[in-house]
Amino acid sequence: MSDPGAVGTPELRLRTMRVVVGALCAGVLSFAAIAVWVRTSGGTPPPPTPLISYVSLAFAGVAVLLALFLPGALAAGWRRQVAREVGPVSPPPGEPTGTDLRWWGFYQTRLIVRCALLEGAAFAQLVAYLIEGQPWSLAVALVLLAGLAFNFPTRDGVERWVQAQQALARDGR
């Protein structure tokens, strides 16, 4: 049996994904704390028209839509690519289902794309809050942070996704 911490194992991929999502969440949370501290200690009144807050809200809307639909489109492209390749779509017999590292890599890429979109939108909201002091900008940033944290990967979740993608690729979808 191979070492679970060896390079190229699902355990290492999962650990990497967890570190990435955790670091993105920690970055947003840290900047949120700094933004609240700076904003509350500055005493600057909010502007009459919070233009930056409105623009960052629109950006957040676009980012959330992309985070919802882009990873699925990427996965569909990967399935088509794998279906065109010669050879099995599933791991060889005797190898546990869901351990084909190519699919784990696809999941990791999909996860990073989704989380980066949410993180960028959260940072934009926090910058808007820092500049204009609109409490709803801070609230939207915290909702985006929750969405980011919701993407924290579990082994079962990744394996279910891999199995579903392998089945879809076998079916030619």
N, C-alpha and C positions, 0 to 999 in steps of 0.2 A: 504494500500500500504506500502511496506517495505521501510526502510531508504536506500537510494542509497549508503550510505557509510558503510552500515553494512557488517560484515564479511561474505564472501562467495557470494557477489553479483558480477555481471559482471562489475559494475563500479569500484569496488575495484580491481578486476583482471586487468582491463584495466589500472588503475592508477599504479599498481605494474609493469606492463609491460613497461609502459612509463618511470617510474623511472629507471628501469633496463637499457633500451636502452639509455636513457639520460645520465646515469652515465657512461656507457661504452664509449659513444661518448666523454664525458667530460674528461675521463681518457686518451683516445688516443690524444685528442686535447691538453691537458695539457702537456703530455709527448712530443708531437711534438714541442710545443713551447720551452720546456726546451732543447730538442735535438738541435734545430736550434740555440738557444742562446749559448749553450755550444760549438757547432761546429764552429760557426762564431767567437766566442771570443778566441778560442784555437789556431787557425792558424796552425794546424797540416796538412801536405800535405796528400792527399789520397794515399793509398798503390798502388803499380804497378798492382797487381792483387786483385781485390775486392772479395775475396773468400766468405766472410761472406755475402756480398750483393747478390751474386749469389745463395748461399744456401738459404737465406731468400726469394729470389724471387721464387725459386722452392717450398719452403714451402708455400708461398702465393698462388701459382698455385694450389697446392693440397688442401689447405684450402678453396679456392673459389669453387673448384669442389665439395668438401664435403658439403659446405654451400648450394650449389645448389641442390644436390641430396639426402643427408642424411635426411633432414627434411621430404621430400616426402616419403622416405622409412619408417621413423618412423610413419608417418600418416597412411600409408597402414597397418602397423602392428597393430596400434590402432584400425583401422576400422575392421580388422579381429577379434580382441579381442572383440570389442563391438558386432559384428554380432553373435559371439558364445554365448554371454550372453542371458539369458532368459529375455524378457521384451522389451519395446519399444526402438527403436534407436533414436527416436525424443522425445522432451519434451511432457508431458501430455497435453491433450486438455485444452485450456484456458491459457496456459503458452506461452508467446511470443516465436516464433521460434528463435533459436540462443542463448537462455539463459541457455541451459543445461551446468552447470558449469564443468562437466567432460570434455566436448569438449573445453571449455575455458582453462582448465588446460592443455589439450593436445596442444592447440595453444601456450600457454605460454612456455611450455617445448620446443616445436619446435622453437619458437622465440629465446629463450635463447641459444639453441644449435647453431643455425645459427649465432647469433651475437657473441657468444664466439669464434667461428672459425674465423670470420672476425677480431675481436679484437686482437686475438693472432697473426694473420698474420700481422696486422698493427703494433703491438708492435715489432715484429721481424724485420720489415722493418725499424722502427725507431731506433732500436738498431744498425742495420747495418749502417744506416746513421750516427749515433753518432760515431761509431767506424771508419768507412771508408770514410765518407763524400761524397758518391755518390748522386748527386742530384736526380737521377731517383729513388733511394730508398725512398727518401722523397715523391716524386710524387706518387709512388705506395702506400705508406702509406696513403696519402690523398685520393686516389681513394678508398682504402679499407674503410676509414672513411666515405666517401660518401655512399658507399654500406651499411655500418652499419647504418647510419642515415636514409637511404631509408627504413629500416625495422621498423621505428617508427610506432607503431600500432594505428589504428583508430577504433572506435567502428563499423562503417559500414564494414570495411575490415575484422575484426574478425568475425562479424556476418555472412558475406558472406562466409567466410572460413568454419565456423561451419555448416552452412546450406548445403554447398557443401559436406562436410564430412558425414553429416547425410544422405544425399541422396545417396552417394556412399555406405555407410554402409547398407542402406536399400536394395540396389540393389545387395549386396553381393560382391562388388569390393573392 
